[in-house]
Amino acid sequence: MAALLKKLLIGTSVAVGISAIATLPAKAAAFDFDNNKTNYATYTHQDGNLWIKGNETAAISALTDGNLQTNVELNYTNETNSSSVGFTVTAGNYTAKVSSVTNDEFNAFQGEWLNGLLSTYQPLQTVWNNLTAPFQAIALEVFKSTVGFGDPNIAEFSLDQTGAMSMKTMGFYDIKPRASLMVDAAINQLPQSMKLFFTPQANSFKAALQQINGPLQISEIVKVELNGNAQYVYGFNAQASNFTAKDDKQSYSGVFSWSQAGVPVGVPEPSTILGLMAVGGLFGAAQRKNHS
């Protein structure tokens, strides 16, 4: 009976050890604003202290506090988009680099981005093919300026030890009104002869905006690299944040969410555990034989 009990205890201890390893709590990810330690600002949404510039502790807190009313704006002081600004996150064997997008980077994939935008909003797709190339360039700049291209506001970012990532960026819930106003502003800046030429196209474009069923939603663009593999993260579907920024009373009305699954941590199969229990039993039997 004693030998049998010893065999069961050894086998059970092996199984418990495996279970403990499989459920070991993950360590918190480490954040570091290593790209440019001054060219970002944390929006706190507090009266009298809306912005905290270049404070790494405040920025990391905003990215991890679960509060959408705090966010980090990258490329805060240099919105010419000539250089990227970001941070690095490390968890286990995974390293994520999150940064703003430069003009050169956007130019490399703007065709893909534009196709995604037009396919999401069919009225824009229909009118786009009837616009001249110069007005298409004006409309593209309107979209970029309306969204706040090149200086993304990131409210949350997470990375775990499986490589899973998630991010929430802040923007406008509906940019149709802003886009219409910016088209008018762009046309009004042109010489009279050009204004007469572009006005009919501008009217067609604004009419297409109003034909969109529901809000027009375009997120800011963020470059995310995981262990050296880069992608540009953006979207055309927002949820209402139910608040706006205290400075302009307009921005941050929309939340854009993105996530990417990681690689699941392996858990031993039941057959493996039973096999190890059997090995433990054999070990116990061998010890009993040696002492007999």
C-alpha positions in Angstrom: 0.0 0.0 0.0 2.8 2.4 0.9 4.6 1.7 -2.5 1.3 2.3 -4.4 0.7 5.6 -2.5 4.3 6.7 -3.3 3.7 5.9 -7.0 0.5 8.0 -7.1 2.1 10.9 -5.3 5.1 11.0 -7.6 2.9 10.9 -10.7 0.6 13.5 -9.3 3.4 15.8 -8.4 4.6 15.7 -12.0 1.2 16.6 -13.3 0.8 19.4 -10.8 4.2 20.8 -11.8 3.1 20.9 -15.5 -0.1 22.6 -14.6 1.6 25.2 -12.5 4.0 26.0 -15.4 1.1 26.3 -17.9 -0.8 28.7 -15.7 2.2 30.8 -14.7 1.0 34.5 -14.7 2.5 36.6 -17.5 4.8 39.4 -16.7 3.7 42.9 -17.6 4.9 44.3 -20.9 7.7 46.9 -20.7 7.2 50.2 -22.5 10.0 52.6 -23.6 9.6 55.8 -25.6 13.0 55.2 -27.3 12.4 56.9 -30.7 12.2 60.5 -29.6 11.7 61.3 -26.0 10.3 64.8 -26.5 8.1 64.8 -29.6 5.0 63.3 -28.0 2.4 64.6 -25.5 -0.1 62.9 -23.2 -3.6 64.2 -23.2 -5.0 63.9 -19.7 -8.5 65.4 -20.3 -8.2 67.4 -17.1 -9.0 71.1 -16.9 -5.8 73.2 -16.5 -3.5 70.3 -17.4 -4.7 69.1 -20.8 -1.2 68.2 -22.1 1.9 66.7 -20.5 4.7 67.0 -23.0 7.6 64.5 -23.2 6.7 62.7 -19.9 7.3 59.0 -20.3 5.6 58.0 -17.1 2.4 59.8 -18.0 2.5 58.4 -21.5 2.9 54.8 -20.4 0.1 55.3 -17.8 -2.2 56.7 -20.5 -1.5 53.7 -22.8 -2.2 51.1 -20.1 -4.8 52.7 -17.8 -7.9 51.4 -19.7 -9.2 55.0 -19.8 -10.1 56.2 -23.3 -10.0 59.8 -22.1 -6.2 59.7 -21.8 -4.1 59.2 -24.9 -0.7 59.8 -26.3 -0.3 62.0 -29.4 2.8 61.0 -31.4 4.7 63.5 -33.5 3.2 66.3 -31.4 5.6 69.2 -32.1 6.6 68.2 -35.7 3.5 67.6 -37.8 5.4 67.9 -41.1 5.5 64.1 -41.1 9.2 64.0 -42.1 10.2 61.7 -39.3 8.4 59.0 -37.2 7.9 59.2 -33.5 7.0 56.2 -31.3 7.6 53.7 -28.6 8.7 50.1 -28.0 6.9 47.4 -26.1 8.5 44.2 -25.0 6.8 41.1 -23.6 8.6 37.7 -23.5 10.2 37.0 -26.8 8.2 39.7 -28.7 9.0 43.3 -29.4 6.5 45.7 -30.9 7.5 49.1 -32.3 4.6 51.6 -32.6 5.2 54.8 -34.5 3.7 57.6 -36.5 3.7 57.4 -40.3 5.9 59.7 -42.5 4.9 61.2 -45.8 7.2 58.8 -47.6 5.7 55.8 -45.9 2.2 56.9 -46.7 3.0 57.5 -50.3 4.2 53.9 -50.5 0.8 52.5 -49.6 -1.6 55.3 -50.2 -3.2 53.4 -53.2 -4.1 50.5 -50.9 -5.4 52.9 -48.2 -7.5 54.9 -50.8 -9.0 51.7 -52.3 -10.0 50.6 -48.8 -11.7 54.0 -48.1 -13.5 54.1 -51.5 -14.7 50.5 -51.3 -16.1 51.2 -47.8 -18.1 54.2 -48.9 -19.7 53.5 -52.3 -20.9 57.1 -53.0 -17.3 58.2 -52.8 -16.2 55.3 -55.1 -18.9 56.4 -57.7 -17.9 60.1 -57.8 -14.2 59.5 -57.6 -13.9 58.1 -61.1 -15.5 61.3 -62.5 -13.1 63.7 -60.8 -10.0 65.0 -62.5 -6.6 64.0 -61.1 -6.0 67.5 -59.7 -9.2 67.5 -57.7 -8.5 64.0 -56.6 -5.3 65.3 -55.1 -7.2 68.1 -53.4 -9.7 65.6 -51.9 -6.9 63.3 -50.8 -5.3 66.1 -48.9 -8.6 67.0 -47.4 -9.0 63.5 -46.0 -5.5 63.5 -44.6 -5.9 66.9 -43.0 -9.3 66.1 -41.6 -8.1 62.9 -40.0 -5.0 64.5 -38.6 -2.6 62.4 -40.7 0.9 61.8 -39.2 0.2 62.5 -35.6 -1.9 59.6 -34.3 -3.6 59.7 -30.9 -3.2 56.3 -29.2 -5.4 55.7 -26.2 -4.5 52.0 -25.4 -1.9 49.5 -26.6 -1.1 46.1 -25.3 1.3 43.2 -26.1 1.4 39.9 -24.3 3.9 37.0 -24.3 2.1 35.2 -27.1 2.6 38.2 -29.4 -1.1 39.2 -29.3 -1.5 42.9 -29.7 -4.5 45.3 -29.3 -4.7 49.1 -29.9 -7.3 51.8 -29.6 -6.9 55.2 -31.4 -9.0 58.3 -31.0 -10.5 60.2 -33.9 -13.8 61.7 -35.1 -17.0 59.7 -35.1 -18.2 61.5 -38.3 -15.9 63.7 -40.4 -18.4 64.6 -43.1 -19.0 68.1 -41.8 -15.3 68.8 -41.5 -14.5 67.3 -44.9 -17.1 69.5 -46.6 -15.8 72.7 -44.9 -12.2 71.8 -45.8 -13.1 71.3 -49.5 -14.7 74.7 -49.5 -11.6 76.2 -47.9 -9.3 74.5 -50.4 -11.3 75.8 -53.4 -11.6 79.3 -52.0 -7.8 79.6 -51.8 -7.5 79.0 -55.6 -7.3 81.8 -58.2 -10.7 82.7 -59.6 -10.2 80.9 -62.9 -9.3 77.6 -61.2 -12.1 78.1 -58.7 -14.6 78.2 -61.5 -13.1 75.0 -62.9 -13.1 73.1 -59.7 -16.3 74.2 -58.1 -18.6 71.8 -60.0 -16.3 68.9 -58.9 -16.3 70.1 -55.4 -20.1 70.2 -55.4 -20.3 66.7 -56.7 -17.8 65.5 -54.1 -19.8 67.2 -51.3 -23.0 65.7 -52.6 -21.4 62.2 -52.5 -20.4 62.8 -48.9 -24.0 63.5 -48.0 -25.2 60.3 -49.8 -23.2 58.2 -47.4 -25.6 56.3 -45.2 -24.4 57.0 -41.8 -21.2 58.7 -40.6 -17.9 58.9 -42.5 -15.2 57.4 -40.3 -11.5 57.3 -41.1 -9.0 56.5 -38.4 -5.5 57.9 -38.1 -2.7 55.6 -39.3 -0.2 53.9 -37.1 2.8 51.8 -38.1 3.2 48.7 -36.0 6.2 46.3 -36.2 6.2 43.0 -34.4 9.7 41.4 -34.3 10.6 43.3 -37.4 7.5 42.6 -39.4 5.8 46.0 -40.2 2.2 46.8 -41.0 0.1 50.0 -41.3 -2.9 49.9 -39.0 -6.0 52.0 -39.9 -9.7 51.5 -40.2 -13.0 52.9 -41.4 -15.3 51.9 -38.6 -15.5 53.7 -35.2 -17.6 53.4 -32.1 -18.8 56.5 -30.3 -16.6 57.5 -27.3 -19.4 59.5 -25.7 -17.0 62.4 -25.0 -15.0 65.0 -26.8 -11.7 66.8 -26.2 -11.9 69.7 -23.7 -9.8 71.9 -25.9 -11.6 71.8 -29.3 -14.9 70.2 -28.1 -14.9 68.0 -31.3 -12.1 65.5 -31.5 -12.0 62.1 -29.7 -15.7 61.5 -30.4 -14.8 58.2 -32.2 -12.8 55.1 -31.0 -11.1 52.9 -33.6 -10.1 49.4 -32.3 -7.6 46.9 -33.7 -6.3 43.6 -32.5 -4.1 40.8 -33.7 -4.0 37.3 -32.3 -0.8 35.8 -30.9 0.6 32.3 -30.9 -1.0 30.2 -28.2 1.2 28.9 -25.5 1.5 25.2 -25.7 -0.3 23.1 -23.0 0.6 19.5 -22.6 -1.9 17.0 -24.0 -3.7 14.7 -21.5 -1.8 11.7 -23.0 1.5 13.5 -22.3 0.6 14.1 -18.7 -0.5 10.4 -18.3 2.8 9.3 -19.9 4.7 11.4 -17.4 2.7 10.0 -14.6 3.6 6.5 -15.8 7.2 7.5 -15.8 6.9 8.7 -12.3 5.3 5.4 -11.3 8.1 3.5 -12.9 10.6 5.6 -11.1 8.8 4.8 -7.8 8.8 1.1 -8.6 12.5 1.1 -9.3 13.2 2.9 -6.0 11.1 0.3 -4.2 13.0 -2.6 -5.9 16.4 -1.1 -5.0 15.4 -0.9 -1.4 13.8 -4.4 -1.2 
